[in-house]
C-alpha cells in the first residue's frame, strides 16, 4: 500500500489539498501527486528532480 501524505498547508481548506507519495524507490524513483478529494482520479508521476523543481517554483509564487 502506498503511503500518501497530505500537505501540512491544507489546514482548513480540504477541497484544495494535494497528496504526494513515493511510488517507486531509487534508482528509478518516482514521486506521485494526486488530488486528495479524488484519490482514484488522475495522478502525476514525477522524477525526484522534477518534484524538487515544482516545489521551488510553487514556493516562489506563494
CHARMM internal coordinates of N, CA and C (Angstrom, degrees):
IC EDIT
DIST 1 N 1 CA 1.4536
DIST 1 CA 1 C 1.5293
ANGL 1 N 1 CA 1 C 109.30
DIST 1 C 2 N 1.3041
ANGL 1 CA 1 C 2 N 116.42
DIHE 1 N 1 CA 1 C 2 N 137.76
DIST 2 N 2 CA 1.4597
ANGL 1 C 2 N 2 CA 122.25
DIHE 1 CA 1 C 2 N 2 CA -179.29
DIST 2 CA 2 C 1.5193
ANGL 2 N 2 CA 2 C 110.19
DIHE 1 C 2 N 2 CA 2 C -82.70
DIST 2 C 3 N 1.3284
ANGL 2 CA 2 C 3 N 116.30
DIHE 2 N 2 CA 2 C 3 N 135.68
DIST 3 N 3 CA 1.4599
ANGL 2 C 3 N 3 CA 122.70
DIHE 2 CA 2 C 3 N 3 CA 179.51
DIST 3 CA 3 C 1.5256
ANGL 3 N 3 CA 3 C 109.48
DIHE 2 C 3 N 3 CA 3 C -92.13
DIST 3 C 4 N 1.3296
ANGL 3 CA 3 C 4 N 116.69
DIHE 3 N 3 CA 3 C 4 N 91.44
DIST 4 N 4 CA 1.4638
ANGL 3 C 4 N 4 CA 121.89
DIHE 3 CA 3 C 4 N 4 CA 178.75
DIST 4 CA 4 C 1.5164
ANGL 4 N 4 CA 4 C 109.20
DIHE 3 C 4 N 4 CA 4 C -80.51
DIST 4 C 5 N 1.3293
ANGL 4 CA 4 C 5 N 116.80
DIHE 4 N 4 CA 4 C 5 N 138.19
DIST 5 N 5 CA 1.4709
ANGL 4 C 5 N 5 CA 122.20
DIHE 4 CA 4 C 5 N 5 CA -179.87
DIST 5 CA 5 C 1.5225
ANGL 5 N 5 CA 5 C 109.78
DIHE 4 C 5 N 5 CA 5 C -118.45
DIST 5 C 6 N 1.3215
ANGL 5 CA 5 C 6 N 114.46
DIHE 5 N 5 CA 5 C 6 N 133.54
DIST 6 N 6 CA 1.4690
ANGL 5 C 6 N 6 CA 120.26
DIHE 5 CA 5 C 6 N 6 CA 178.72
DIST 6 CA 6 C 1.5191
ANGL 6 N 6 CA 6 C 109.45
DIHE 5 C 6 N 6 CA 6 C -89.94
DIST 6 C 7 N 1.3040
ANGL 6 CA 6 C 7 N 116.22
DIHE 6 N 6 CA 6 C 7 N 145.16
DIST 7 N 7 CA 1.4552
ANGL 6 C 7 N 7 CA 121.86
DIHE 6 CA 6 C 7 N 7 CA 178.85
DIST 7 CA 7 C 1.5217
ANGL 7 N 7 CA 7 C 111.05
DIHE 6 C 7 N 7 CA 7 C -59.29
DIST 7 C 8 N 1.3233
ANGL 7 CA 7 C 8 N 116.38
DIHE 7 N 7 CA 7 C 8 N 136.39
DIST 8 N 8 CA 1.4657
ANGL 7 C 8 N 8 CA 120.73
DIHE 7 CA 7 C 8 N 8 CA 176.61
DIST 8 CA 8 C 1.5256
ANGL 8 N 8 CA 8 C 110.94
DIHE 7 C 8 N 8 CA 8 C -70.23
DIST 8 C 9 N 1.3133
ANGL 8 CA 8 C 9 N 117.39
DIHE 8 N 8 CA 8 C 9 N -14.30
DIST 9 N 9 CA 1.4643
ANGL 8 C 9 N 9 CA 121.79
DIHE 8 CA 8 C 9 N 9 CA 178.67
DIST 9 CA 9 C 1.5279
ANGL 9 N 9 CA 9 C 112.18
DIHE 8 C 9 N 9 CA 9 C -84.77
DIST 9 C 10 N 1.3275
ANGL 9 CA 9 C 10 N 117.19
DIHE 9 N 9 CA 9 C 10 N -1.13
DIST 10 N 10 CA 1.4583
ANGL 9 C 10 N 10 CA 120.72
DIHE 9 CA 9 C 10 N 10 CA -179.51
DIST 10 CA 10 C 1.5201
ANGL 10 N 10 CA 10 C 111.08
DIHE 9 C 10 N 10 CA 10 C -63.47
DIST 10 C 11 N 1.3167
ANGL 10 CA 10 C 11 N 115.80
DIHE 10 N 10 CA 10 C 11 N -44.72
DIST 11 N 11 CA 1.4555
ANGL 10 C 11 N 11 CA 121.39
DIHE 10 CA 10 C 11 N 11 CA 177.24
DIST 11 CA 11 C 1.5067
ANGL 11 N 11 CA 11 C 113.70
DIHE 10 C 11 N 11 CA 11 C 48.14
DIST 11 C 12 N 1.3078
ANGL 11 CA 11 C 12 N 116.17
DIHE 11 N 11 CA 11 C 12 N -121.62
DIST 12 N 12 CA 1.4605
ANGL 11 C 12 N 12 CA 121.51
DIHE 11 CA 11 C 12 N 12 CA -175.92
DIST 12 CA 12 C 1.5277
ANGL 12 N 12 CA 12 C 112.80
DIHE 11 C 12 N 12 CA 12 C -93.81
DIST 12 C 13 N 1.3113
ANGL 12 CA 12 C 13 N 117.09
DIHE 12 N 12 CA 12 C 13 N 18.17
DIST 13 N 13 CA 1.4613
ANGL 12 C 13 N 13 CA 121.34
DIHE 12 CA 12 C 13 N 13 CA 179.99
DIST 13 CA 13 C 1.5330
ANGL 13 N 13 CA 13 C 110.94
DIHE 12 C 13 N 13 CA 13 C -119.84
DIST 13 C 14 N 1.3281
ANGL 13 CA 13 C 14 N 118.02
DIHE 13 N 13 CA 13 C 14 N 66.58
DIST 14 N 14 CA 1.4737
ANGL 13 C 14 N 14 CA 119.74
DIHE 13 CA 13 C 14 N 14 CA -175.85
DIST 14 CA 14 C 1.5215
ANGL 14 N 14 CA 14 C 114.00
DIHE 13 C 14 N 14 CA 14 C -63.03
DIST 14 C 15 N 1.3261
ANGL 14 CA 14 C 15 N 118.08
DIHE 14 N 14 CA 14 C 15 N -22.49
DIST 15 N 15 CA 1.4638
ANGL 14 C 15 N 15 CA 120.17
DIHE 14 CA 14 C 15 N 15 CA -178.77
DIST 15 CA 15 C 1.5230
ANGL 15 N 15 CA 15 C 112.73
DIHE 14 C 15 N 15 CA 15 C -76.38
DIST 15 C 16 N 1.3215
ANGL 15 CA 15 C 16 N 117.95
DIHE 15 N 15 CA 15 C 16 N -6.96
DIST 16 N 16 CA 1.4662
ANGL 15 C 16 N 16 CA 120.89
DIHE 15 CA 15 C 16 N 16 CA -179.69
DIST 16 CA 16 C 1.5240
ANGL 16 N 16 CA 16 C 111.94
DIHE 15 C 16 N 16 CA 16 C -119.13
DIST 16 C 17 N 1.3086
ANGL 16 CA 16 C 17 N 117.02
DIHE 16 N 16 CA 16 C 17 N 25.35
DIST 17 N 17 CA 1.4680
ANGL 16 C 17 N 17 CA 121.09
DIHE 16 CA 16 C 17 N 17 CA -175.92
DIST 17 CA 17 C 1.5261
ANGL 17 N 17 CA 17 C 112.31
DIHE 16 C 17 N 17 CA 17 C -87.29
DIST 17 C 18 N 1.3039
ANGL 17 CA 17 C 18 N 114.58
DIHE 17 N 17 CA 17 C 18 N 145.63
DIST 18 N 18 CA 1.4512
ANGL 17 C 18 N 18 CA 121.13
DIHE 17 CA 17 C 18 N 18 CA 168.93
DIST 18 CA 18 C 1.5213
ANGL 18 N 18 CA 18 C 107.65
DIHE 17 C 18 N 18 CA 18 C -121.01
DIST 18 C 19 N 1.3094
ANGL 18 CA 18 C 19 N 115.44
DIHE 18 N 18 CA 18 C 19 N 155.66
DIST 19 N 19 CA 1.4565
ANGL 18 C 19 N 19 CA 121.53
DIHE 18 CA 18 C 19 N 19 CA 176.85
DIST 19 CA 19 C 1.5168
ANGL 19 N 19 CA 19 C 108.21
DIHE 18 C 19 N 19 CA 19 C -125.94
DIST 19 C 20 N 1.3214
ANGL 19 CA 19 C 20 N 115.71
DIHE 19 N 19 CA 19 C 20 N 152.92
DIST 20 N 20 CA 1.4574
ANGL 19 C 20 N 20 CA 120.34
DIHE 19 CA 19 C 20 N 20 CA 176.49
DIST 20 CA 20 C 1.5198
ANGL 20 N 20 CA 20 C 109.04
DIHE 19 C 20 N 20 CA 20 C -133.74
DIST 20 C 21 N 1.3210
ANGL 20 CA 20 C 21 N 115.13
DIHE 20 N 20 CA 20 C 21 N 158.46
DIST 21 N 21 CA 1.4626
ANGL 20 C 21 N 21 CA 121.18
DIHE 20 CA 20 C 21 N 21 CA -179.57
DIST 21 CA 21 C 1.5186
ANGL 21 N 21 CA 21 C 109.60
DIHE 20 C 21 N 21 CA 21 C -158.96
DIST 21 C 22 N 1.3164
ANGL 21 CA 21 C 22 N 114.76
DIHE 21 N 21 CA 21 C 22 N 151.94
DIST 22 N 22 CA 1.4641
ANGL 21 C 22 N 22 CA 120.50
DIHE 21 CA 21 C 22 N 22 CA 171.46
DIST 22 CA 22 C 1.5266
ANGL 22 N 22 CA 22 C 106.60
DIHE 21 C 22 N 22 CA 22 C -80.87
DIST 22 C 23 N 1.3270
ANGL 22 CA 22 C 23 N 116.70
DIHE 22 N 22 CA 22 C 23 N 112.80
DIST 23 N 23 CA 1.4603
ANGL 22 C 23 N 23 CA 121.01
DIHE 22 CA 22 C 23 N 23 CA -177.65
DIST 23 CA 23 C 1.5174
ANGL 23 N 23 CA 23 C 112.78
DIHE 22 C 23 N 23 CA 23 C -90.78
DIST 23 C 24 N 1.3152
ANGL 23 CA 23 C 24 N 116.88
DIHE 23 N 23 CA 23 C 24 N -22.70
DIST 24 N 24 CA 1.4620
ANGL 23 C 24 N 24 CA 121.36
DIHE 23 CA 23 C 24 N 24 CA 178.65
DIST 24 CA 24 C 1.5239
ANGL 24 N 24 CA 24 C 108.37
DIHE 23 C 24 N 24 CA 24 C -149.09
DIST 24 C 25 N 1.3267
ANGL 24 CA 24 C 25 N 117.14
DIHE 24 N 24 CA 24 C 25 N 140.07
DIST 25 N 25 CA 1.4685
ANGL 24 C 25 N 25 CA 120.55
DIHE 24 CA 24 C 25 N 25 CA -179.42
DIST 25 CA 25 C 1.5325
ANGL 25 N 25 CA 25 C 111.93
DIHE 24 C 25 N 25 CA 25 C -79.69
DIST 25 C 26 N 1.3277
ANGL 25 CA 25 C 26 N 114.86
DIHE 25 N 25 CA 25 C 26 N 167.32
DIST 26 N 26 CA 1.4695
ANGL 25 C 26 N 26 CA 121.20
DIHE 25 CA 25 C 26 N 26 CA 174.92
DIST 26 CA 26 C 1.5209
ANGL 26 N 26 CA 26 C 108.37
DIHE 25 C 26 N 26 CA 26 C -60.99
DIST 26 C 27 N 1.2952
ANGL 26 CA 26 C 27 N 120.85
DIHE 26 N 26 CA 26 C 27 N 151.04
DIST 27 N 27 CA 1.4556
ANGL 26 C 27 N 27 CA 127.97
DIHE 26 CA 26 C 27 N 27 CA 10.53
DIST 27 CA 27 C 1.5312
ANGL 27 N 27 CA 27 C 113.47
DIHE 26 C 27 N 27 CA 27 C -86.60
DIST 27 C 28 N 1.3278
ANGL 27 CA 27 C 28 N 118.50
DIHE 27 N 27 CA 27 C 28 N -7.00
DIST 28 N 28 CA 1.4714
ANGL 27 C 28 N 28 CA 121.14
DIHE 27 CA 27 C 28 N 28 CA -179.89
DIST 28 CA 28 C 1.5258
ANGL 28 N 28 CA 28 C 110.38
DIHE 27 C 28 N 28 CA 28 C -107.24
DIST 28 C 29 N 1.3165
ANGL 28 CA 28 C 29 N 116.17
DIHE 28 N 28 CA 28 C 29 N 47.92
DIST 29 N 29 CA 1.4601
ANGL 28 C 29 N 29 CA 121.93
DIHE 28 CA 28 C 29 N 29 CA -173.34
DIST 29 CA 29 C 1.5275
ANGL 29 N 29 CA 29 C 112.15
DIHE 28 C 29 N 29 CA 29 C -59.99
DIST 29 C 30 N 1.3343
ANGL 29 CA 29 C 30 N 114.13
DIHE 29 N 29 CA 29 C 30 N 144.30
DIST 30 N 30 CA 1.4612
ANGL 29 C 30 N 30 CA 122.13
DIHE 29 CA 29 C 30 N 30 CA 176.66
DIST 30 CA 30 C 1.5224
ANGL 30 N 30 CA 30 C 107.55
DIHE 29 C 30 N 30 CA 30 C -137.83
DIST 30 C 31 N 1.3328
ANGL 30 CA 30 C 31 N 116.25
DIHE 30 N 30 CA 30 C 31 N 133.06
DIST 31 N 31 CA 1.4597
ANGL 30 C 31 N 31 CA 122.07
DIHE 30 CA 30 C 31 N 31 CA 175.86
DIST 31 CA 31 C 1.5219
ANGL 31 N 31 CA 31 C 107.44
DIHE 30 C 31 N 31 CA 31 C -105.97
DIST 31 C 32 N 1.3330
ANGL 31 CA 31 C 32 N 116.30
DIHE 31 N 31 CA 31 C 32 N 127.05
DIST 32 N 32 CA 1.4576
ANGL 31 C 32 N 32 CA 121.03
DIHE 31 CA 31 C 32 N 32 CA 178.78
DIST 32 CA 32 C 1.5173
ANGL 32 N 32 CA 32 C 111.15
DIHE 31 C 32 N 32 CA 32 C -98.91
DIST 32 C 33 N 1.3236
ANGL 32 CA 32 C 33 N 116.19
DIHE 32 N 32 CA 32 C 33 N 145.76
DIST 33 N 33 CA 1.4613
ANGL 32 C 33 N 33 CA 122.87
DIHE 32 CA 32 C 33 N 33 CA 176.61
DIST 33 CA 33 C 1.5252
ANGL 33 N 33 CA 33 C 106.90
DIHE 32 C 33 N 33 CA 33 C -131.58
DIST 33 C 34 N 1.3456
ANGL 33 CA 33 C 34 N 115.82
DIHE 33 N 33 CA 33 C 34 N 135.09
DIST 34 N 34 CA 1.4618
ANGL 33 C 34 N 34 CA 119.60
DIHE 33 CA 33 C 34 N 34 CA 178.64
DIST 34 CA 34 C 1.5255
ANGL 34 N 34 CA 34 C 110.68
DIHE 33 C 34 N 34 CA 34 C -146.72
DIST 34 C 35 N 1.3126
ANGL 34 CA 34 C 35 N 115.86
DIHE 34 N 34 CA 34 C 35 N 165.33
DIST 35 N 35 CA 1.4587
ANGL 34 C 35 N 35 CA 123.82
DIHE 34 CA 34 C 35 N 35 CA 175.70
DIST 35 CA 35 C 1.5267
ANGL 35 N 35 CA 35 C 107.31
DIHE 34 C 35 N 35 CA 35 C -81.95
DIST 35 C 36 N 1.3226
ANGL 35 CA 35 C 36 N 117.47
DIHE 35 N 35 CA 35 C 36 N 122.67
DIST 36 N 36 CA 1.4623
ANGL 35 C 36 N 36 CA 120.30
DIHE 35 CA 35 C 36 N 36 CA -177.21
DIST 36 CA 36 C 1.5245
ANGL 36 N 36 CA 36 C 112.52
DIHE 35 C 36 N 36 CA 36 C -67.07
DIST 36 C 37 N 1.3290
ANGL 36 CA 36 C 37 N 117.98
DIHE 36 N 36 CA 36 C 37 N -20.92
DIST 37 N 37 CA 1.4611
ANGL 36 C 37 N 37 CA 119.86
DIHE 36 CA 36 C 37 N 37 CA 179.05
DIST 37 CA 37 C 1.5252
ANGL 37 N 37 CA 37 C 112.11
DIHE 36 C 37 N 37 CA 37 C -83.66
DIST 37 C 38 N 1.3281
ANGL 37 CA 37 C 38 N 117.40
DIHE 37 N 37 CA 37 C 38 N -7.52
DIST 38 N 38 CA 1.4661
ANGL 37 C 38 N 38 CA 122.47
DIHE 37 CA 37 C 38 N 38 CA 179.45
DIST 38 CA 38 C 1.5264
ANGL 38 N 38 CA 38 C 109.35
DIHE 37 C 38 N 38 CA 38 C -140.90
DIST 38 C 39 N 1.3446
ANGL 38 CA 38 C 39 N 117.52
DIHE 38 N 38 CA 38 C 39 N 66.79
DIST 39 N 39 CA 1.4655
ANGL 38 C 39 N 39 CA 120.28
DIHE 38 CA 38 C 39 N 39 CA -174.04
DIST 39 CA 39 C 1.5279
ANGL 39 N 39 CA 39 C 115.29
DIHE 38 C 39 N 39 CA 39 C -60.96
DIST 39 C 40 N 1.3157
ANGL 39 CA 39 C 40 N 118.50
DIHE 39 N 39 CA 39 C 40 N -19.30
DIST 40 N 40 CA 1.4667
ANGL 39 C 40 N 40 CA 120.97
DIHE 39 CA 39 C 40 N 40 CA 177.66
DIST 40 CA 40 C 1.5294
ANGL 40 N 40 CA 40 C 111.84
DIHE 39 C 40 N 40 CA 40 C -96.10
DIST 40 C 41 N 1.3198
ANGL 40 CA 40 C 41 N 115.97
DIHE 40 N 40 CA 40 C 41 N 0.23
DIST 41 N 41 CA 1.4636
ANGL 40 C 41 N 41 CA 121.21
DIHE 40 CA 40 C 41 N 41 CA -178.32
DIST 41 CA 41 C 1.5169
ANGL 41 N 41 CA 41 C 112.39
DIHE 40 C 41 N 41 CA 41 C -79.16
DIST 41 C 42 N 1.3230
ANGL 41 CA 41 C 42 N 116.46
DIHE 41 N 41 CA 41 C 42 N -168.73
DIST 42 N 42 CA 1.4647
ANGL 41 C 42 N 42 CA 121.05
DIHE 41 CA 41 C 42 N 42 CA -178.22
DIST 42 CA 42 C 1.5218
ANGL 42 N 42 CA 42 C 112.51
DIHE 41 C 42 N 42 CA 42 C -63.90
DIST 42 C 43 N 1.3158
ANGL 42 CA 42 C 43 N 114.53
DIHE 42 N 42 CA 42 C 43 N 152.64
DIST 43 N 43 CA 1.4653
ANGL 42 C 43 N 43 CA 121.91
DIHE 42 CA 42 C 43 N 43 CA -179.91
DIST 43 CA 43 C 1.5139
ANGL 43 N 43 CA 43 C 109.16
DIHE 42 C 43 N 43 CA 43 C -132.78
DIST 43 C 44 N 1.3108
ANGL 43 CA 43 C 44 N 114.44
DIHE 43 N 43 CA 43 C 44 N 152.57
DIST 44 N 44 CA 1.4609
ANGL 43 C 44 N 44 CA 120.35
DIHE 43 CA 43 C 44 N 44 CA 171.06
DIST 44 CA 44 C 1.5170
ANGL 44 N 44 CA 44 C 107.91
DIHE 43 C 44 N 44 CA 44 C -98.52
DIST 44 C 45 N 1.3044
ANGL 44 CA 44 C 45 N 117.34
DIHE 44 N 44 CA 44 C 45 N 143.77
DIST 45 N 45 CA 1.4613
ANGL 44 C 45 N 45 CA 122.86
DIHE 44 CA 44 C 45 N 45 CA 175.42
DIST 45 CA 45 C 1.5235
ANGL 45 N 45 CA 45 C 107.47
DIHE 44 C 45 N 45 CA 45 C -122.20
DIST 45 C 46 N 1.3304
ANGL 45 CA 45 C 46 N 116.23
DIHE 45 N 45 CA 45 C 46 N 118.23
DIST 46 N 46 CA 1.4617
ANGL 45 C 46 N 46 CA 121.86
DIHE 45 CA 45 C 46 N 46 CA -176.00
DIST 46 CA 46 C 1.5189
ANGL 46 N 46 CA 46 C 111.58
DIHE 45 C 46 N 46 CA 46 C -122.12
DIST 46 C 47 N 1.3115
ANGL 46 CA 46 C 47 N 115.82
DIHE 46 N 46 CA 46 C 47 N 151.14
DIST 47 N 47 CA 1.4626
ANGL 46 C 47 N 47 CA 119.81
DIHE 46 CA 46 C 47 N 47 CA 169.77
DIST 47 CA 47 C 1.5290
ANGL 47 N 47 CA 47 C 107.30
DIHE 46 C 47 N 47 CA 47 C -71.85
DIST 47 C 48 N 1.3221
ANGL 47 CA 47 C 48 N 118.45
DIHE 47 N 47 CA 47 C 48 N 160.01
DIST 48 N 48 CA 1.4664
ANGL 47 C 48 N 48 CA 119.76
DIHE 47 CA 47 C 48 N 48 CA 176.78
DIST 48 CA 48 C 1.5304
ANGL 48 N 48 CA 48 C 112.71
DIHE 47 C 48 N 48 CA 48 C -56.61
DIST 48 C 49 N 1.3299
ANGL 48 CA 48 C 49 N 118.14
DIHE 48 N 48 CA 48 C 49 N -37.54
DIST 49 N 49 CA 1.4684
ANGL 48 C 49 N 49 CA 120.45
DIHE 48 CA 48 C 49 N 49 CA 178.23
DIST 49 CA 49 C 1.5279
ANGL 49 N 49 CA 49 C 111.44
DIHE 48 C 49 N 49 CA 49 C -65.08
DIST 49 C 50 N 1.3187
ANGL 49 CA 49 C 50 N 116.94
DIHE 49 N 49 CA 49 C 50 N -41.94
DIST 50 N 50 CA 1.4647
ANGL 49 C 50 N 50 CA 120.58
DIHE 49 CA 49 C 50 N 50 CA 178.49
DIST 50 CA 50 C 1.5307
ANGL 50 N 50 CA 50 C 110.62
DIHE 49 C 50 N 50 CA 50 C -66.91
DIST 50 C 51 N 1.3286
ANGL 50 CA 50 C 51 N 117.36
DIHE 50 N 50 CA 50 C 51 N -37.17
DIST 51 N 51 CA 1.4694
ANGL 50 C 51 N 51 CA 122.28
DIHE 50 CA 50 C 51 N 51 CA 176.89
DIST 51 CA 51 C 1.5298
ANGL 51 N 51 CA 51 C 110.23
DIHE 50 C 51 N 51 CA 51 C -61.50
DIST 51 C 52 N 1.3274
ANGL 51 CA 51 C 52 N 116.58
DIHE 51 N 51 CA 51 C 52 N -47.55
DIST 52 N 52 CA 1.4731
ANGL 51 C 52 N 52 CA 120.25
DIHE 51 CA 51 C 52 N 52 CA 178.83
DIST 52 CA 52 C 1.5279
ANGL 52 N 52 CA 52 C 111.03
DIHE 51 C 52 N 52 CA 52 C -61.79
DIST 52 C 53 N 1.3184
ANGL 52 CA 52 C 53 N 116.93
DIHE 52 N 52 CA 52 C 53 N -42.26
DIST 53 N 53 CA 1.4652
ANGL 52 C 53 N 53 CA 120.70
DIHE 52 CA 52 C 53 N 53 CA 179.40
DIST 53 CA 53 C 1.5318
ANGL 53 N 53 CA 53 C 110.85
DIHE 52 C 53 N 53 CA 53 C -63.35
DIST 53 C 54 N 1.3212
ANGL 53 CA 53 C 54 N 117.44
DIHE 53 N 53 CA 53 C 54 N -39.74
DIST 54 N 54 CA 1.4605
ANGL 53 C 54 N 54 CA 121.20
DIHE 53 CA 53 C 54 N 54 CA 177.47
DIST 54 CA 54 C 1.5259
ANGL 54 N 54 CA 54 C 110.74
DIHE 53 C 54 N 54 CA 54 C -62.69
DIST 54 C 55 N 1.3281
ANGL 54 CA 54 C 55 N 117.18
DIHE 54 N 54 CA 54 C 55 N -44.95
DIST 55 N 55 CA 1.4642
ANGL 54 C 55 N 55 CA 120.54
DIHE 54 CA 54 C 55 N 55 CA 179.63
DIST 55 CA 55 C 1.5235
ANGL 55 N 55 CA 55 C 111.68
DIHE 54 C 55 N 55 CA 55 C -62.39
DIST 55 C 56 N 1.3229
ANGL 55 CA 55 C 56 N 116.82
DIHE 55 N 55 CA 55 C 56 N -42.44
DIST 56 N 56 CA 1.4669
ANGL 55 C 56 N 56 CA 120.47
DIHE 55 CA 55 C 56 N 56 CA 178.30
DIST 56 CA 56 C 1.5249
ANGL 56 N 56 CA 56 C 109.61
DIHE 55 C 56 N 56 CA 56 C -60.96
DIST 56 C 57 N 1.3080
ANGL 56 CA 56 C 57 N 116.76
DIHE 56 N 56 CA 56 C 57 N -44.38
DIST 57 N 57 CA 1.4698
ANGL 56 C 57 N 57 CA 121.56
DIHE 56 CA 56 C 57 N 57 CA -179.43
DIST 57 CA 57 C 1.5233
ANGL 57 N 57 CA 57 C 111.27
DIHE 56 C 57 N 57 CA 57 C -63.86
DIST 57 C 58 N 1.3320
ANGL 57 CA 57 C 58 N 116.82
DIHE 57 N 57 CA 57 C 58 N -44.60
DIST 58 N 58 CA 1.4611
ANGL 57 C 58 N 58 CA 120.42
DIHE 57 CA 57 C 58 N 58 CA -179.80
DIST 58 CA 58 C 1.5216
ANGL 58 N 58 CA 58 C 111.97
DIHE 57 C 58 N 58 CA 58 C -65.68
DIST 58 C 59 N 1.3105
ANGL 58 CA 58 C 59 N 117.07
DIHE 58 N 58 CA 58 C 59 N -41.20
DIST 59 N 59 CA 1.4659
ANGL 58 C 59 N 59 CA 120.30
DIHE 58 CA 58 C 59 N 59 CA 179.30
DIST 59 CA 59 C 1.5179
ANGL 59 N 59 CA 59 C 110.88
DIHE 58 C 59 N 59 CA 59 C -64.69
DIST 59 C 60 N 1.3086
ANGL 59 CA 59 C 60 N 117.55
DIHE 59 N 59 CA 59 C 60 N -32.32
DIST 60 N 60 CA 1.4552
ANGL 59 C 60 N 60 CA 121.46
DIHE 59 CA 59 C 60 N 60 CA 179.41
DIST 60 CA 60 C 1.5178
ANGL 60 N 60 CA 60 C 113.16
DIHE 59 C 60 N 60 CA 60 C -71.81
DIST 60 C 61 N 1.3376
ANGL 60 CA 60 C 61 N 116.84
DIHE 60 N 60 CA 60 C 61 N -22.04
DIST 61 N 61 CA 1.4596
ANGL 60 C 61 N 61 CA 120.79
DIHE 60 CA 60 C 61 N 61 CA -177.95
DIST 61 CA 61 C 1.5181
ANGL 61 N 61 CA 61 C 113.01
DIHE 60 C 61 N 61 CA 61 C -96.37
DIST 61 C 62 N 1.2970
ANGL 61 CA 61 C 62 N 118.12
DIHE 61 N 61 CA 61 C 62 N -6.18
DIST 62 N 62 CA 1.4698
ANGL 61 C 62 N 62 CA 120.35
DIHE 61 CA 61 C 62 N 62 CA -176.96
DIST 62 CA 62 C 1.4991
ANGL 62 N 62 CA 62 C 111.42
DIHE 61 C 62 N 62 CA 62 C -99.78
END
COOR INIT
IC SEED 1 N 1 CA 1 C
IC BUILD
